Amino acid sequence: MIRSVLFSLLIAFTTITSPFMTSATAAEAKTVVLDVPGMTCKFCPITIRKALKKVPGVIDAKADFGTKTATVTYDPAKTNIEALTNATKNAGYESTLKK
C-alpha cells in the first residue's frame, strides 16, 4: 500500500515538473541541419536519428531521406556539432554542417 502511494506521488511529481524542465532546456537550445549524403534507403534515417538521440544533450533529432539531412536540436552546454557528426559517422554515415 505504501509502495503504491509513493509510486503515485513520484508519477505526479514527474508529470508536473517535466514541462518546466523541457521549457528551460528548449529556451537554451540550438538547432542545426546536417547534410548526410550517405543515406541510401528509407531505413537510414532511423539509424541516424537513433545515433543522434544517444548523444548527451540532444533534445530532438529528425532525419529525412528525401533531403538527405538530419535536423538536431541540442543543448550547446552539453554537446557540440563535432559530437553530432561523430555520432552519425560512428553509425556509418558521414555528415557535415549544412551551410
C-alpha positions in Angstrom: 0.0 0.0 0.0 2.7 2.5 0.9 4.7 1.5 -2.1 1.6 2.3 -4.3 1.2 5.7 -2.7 4.9 6.6 -3.1 4.8 5.4 -6.8 1.7 7.6 -7.4 3.4 10.6 -5.8 6.5 10.1 -7.9 4.5 9.9 -11.1 2.5 13.0 -10.2 5.7 14.9 -9.4 7.3 13.9 -12.7 4.3 14.8 -14.7 4.0 18.3 -13.0 7.7 19.2 -13.3 8.6 17.8 -16.7 7.0 20.6 -18.8 9.0 23.1 -16.8 12.3 21.3 -17.3 11.7 20.9 -21.0 10.9 24.7 -21.4 14.1 25.7 -19.7 16.1 23.4 -22.0 14.3 24.5 -25.1 15.0 28.1 -24.4 18.7 27.5 -24.4 18.7 25.0 -27.3 20.2 25.4 -30.7 19.0 23.7 -33.9 21.3 22.7 -36.8 20.9 20.9 -40.0 23.4 18.2 -41.0 24.0 17.0 -44.6 24.1 13.2 -44.6 24.7 12.2 -48.2 25.2 8.5 -47.4 21.5 7.8 -46.9 20.6 5.2 -49.5 17.3 3.7 -48.3 14.2 4.6 -46.3 15.6 2.9 -43.2 18.8 5.0 -43.0 17.0 7.9 -41.2 16.0 5.6 -38.4 19.6 4.6 -37.7 20.8 8.2 -37.9 18.1 9.5 -35.6 18.8 6.9 -33.0 22.5 7.6 -33.1 22.0 11.3 -32.7 19.5 10.9 -29.8 22.1 8.9 -27.9 24.4 11.9 -27.7 24.1 13.6 -24.3 22.5 17.0 -24.7 20.4 16.2 -27.8 16.9 17.2 -27.2 15.4 16.1 -30.6 16.7 14.6 -33.8 15.0 14.0 -37.1 16.4 12.6 -40.3 14.9 13.0 -43.8 15.7 10.5 -46.6 14.3 12.8 -49.3 16.6 15.7 -48.5 19.4 13.6 -47.0 19.6 15.8 -44.0 19.3 15.5 -40.2 17.8 18.3 -38.1 19.1 18.3 -34.5 18.0 20.3 -31.5 20.6 20.2 -28.7 21.9 22.0 -25.6 25.2 23.7 -26.5 26.3 23.5 -22.9 26.2 19.7 -23.1 27.3 18.9 -26.7 28.6 20.4 -29.9 28.5 19.9 -33.7 31.6 17.7 -33.7 29.9 15.3 -31.3 26.8 15.2 -33.5 28.9 14.5 -36.7 30.9 11.9 -34.8 27.7 10.1 -33.8 26.5 9.8 -37.4 30.0 8.8 -38.5 30.1 6.0 -35.9 26.7 4.8 -37.1 28.2 4.6 -40.7 27.1 7.9 -42.1 29.5 10.8 -42.7 27.8 14.2 -42.1 28.7 17.8 -42.2 27.0 21.0 -41.1 24.7 22.3 -43.8 25.8 25.7 -45.0 
